Amino acid sequence: MNNFNFYNPTRIAFGEGKIAELDQLVPRDAKVLVLFGGESARRTGTLDEVKLALGDRQVTEFGGIEPNPSFETLMKAVAQVHEEKADFLLAVGGGSVIDGTKFVAAAAVFEGDEWDILLKGGSNIERALPFGSVLTLPATGSEMNKGAVVTRKSLKAKLPFHSDLVFPQFSVLDPTKTFTLPLRQVGNGVADAFVHVIEQYLTYPAQAPVQDRFAEGLLLTLTEIGEQALAEPENYQVRASLMWTATLALNGLIGSGVPQDWATHMLGHELTALHNLDHAQTLAIVLPSMLRERKSAKLDKLVQYGERVWNIREGNAEEKAEAAIAKTQAFFESLGVKTRLSDYDLSEEHIEPLIKSLESHGMVALGEHGDVTPDMCRRVLQASL
C-alpha cells in the first residue's frame, strides 16, 4: 500500500425527510443562493421543501445549470453572487449542479481570469464561498469530494479541477428524491458510479486488500441492484443503496494508497465536449475497449475482478480477463447505456478530431503508468465503433 493523506470534511445527512435539517446546517444569517438545473426540482416540490427548511433566511435562485455544466452559464451565476452579495451557496440537483456550484464558489472570490481555475486544475484556488448540497441524482459522487468538471462551450473544452476548498460543507441525501428520475438518468448513474470504482481499482496489485475489498463490495452492490433500480423506481432500500454507493465510489476512501487510472474519463470528456454525449454514455463506450487495449498491463487485476465480482472461475488468465470485460460491457447494456460509438451516430470520421482535442488539452500520457498515448486512444476509439 502506498503512503497517503486522507481528508474529507463533508457532513452527510442521509435519509427520508433530512432536507428539514437544512435549518441546522446553514448559518442563520446566511444570504443563500440556491443553484439548480432544469425545472424538475421545482416541479417535484424539492425546491419548495428546501426553501421551507431555510425559513426566514434571505434566499434567491439561479436555475438552468446544464448537464455537463458550462463555464458560460456558471459565470452568470458568479455575476448574480456579486450582485446579490450572496455568502452561502446551496446546490440542489445531481453531479452537474454540484460541480457547477463548486466552480461558482471558487470563481466568485477568484482574483484574475476565472478560466485559469480550469486551466490550472484548481491549484490556484486560494479561497471559496461555503456551500452545501441537496442530492437528487446519485451518480458522480460530487456531493462528498473536492473535484468538478466544467465545459467551455465556445472552446469545446471539458476540464476537471480539484481543491480542498471546494468540499461541500454538508450534503443531504434523501433517496426518495430519486423516485421520479427518468430511467435514462438512473441507468447513467449506476454506470457512472461503477466506472468511478473501476478507475481506482482496476490498475495493478498494490498490496491494498482493504481498498480492494471495499471497491469490490461497491461493484458487487451495483451489479446486484442496477437493474432493480430501473425496474422498481420507488423501492426505497434499492435507491438508498444506489445513492450511498455512488457517494462512496468517489469520496476518496477506495482511492487512498492505491494507483489510479482515469484514462477512460479523460477520453470520455472529449466525447462529451465535442458531441454532447451524457458522461456515463462516454464511459460505457470507452471502458470496454480501453480494458481490451491494456489487457496485458492490467491482467492481474482483471483476473481478480473477474473472479471476485463476476464469479468467473473457468479458463486461463487471458480468458478470465476477456470474460470480465464482456460481463462489464453487457452490464452497461442491461442498464440501457449503449457501448458503441455507432449507437450514437458516430463513425470513423469523428475519431481524429477527438484525438486532436485530447492532444490540445495535454492528455498525452494517461493511465496509472502514464503510457496511454493519443495513438492508443485512437485504437480504443476505433475498437469502439
Buried (B, 14 or more C-beta within 10 A) or exposed (E): EEEEEEEBEBEBBBBEEBBBBBEEBBEEEBBBBBBBBBEBBBEBEBBEBBBEBBEEBBBEBBBBBBBBBBBEBBBBBBEBBEEBEBBBBBBBBBBBBBBBBBBBBBBBBBEEEBBEBBBEBBEBBEEBBBBBBBBBBBBBBBBBBBBBBBBBBEBBBBBBBBBEBBBBBBBBBBBBBBEBBEEBBBBBBBBBBBBBBBBBBBBBEBEBEEBBEBBBBBBBBBBEBBBBBBEEBEBBEBBBBBBBBBBBBBBBBBBBBBBBBBBBBBBBBBBBBBBBBBBBBBBBBBBBBBBBBBBEBBBEBBBBBBBBBBEBEEEEEEEBBBBBBBBBBEBBBBBBBBBBBEBBEBEEEBBEEBBEBBBEBEBBEBBBBEEBBBEBBBBBBEBBB
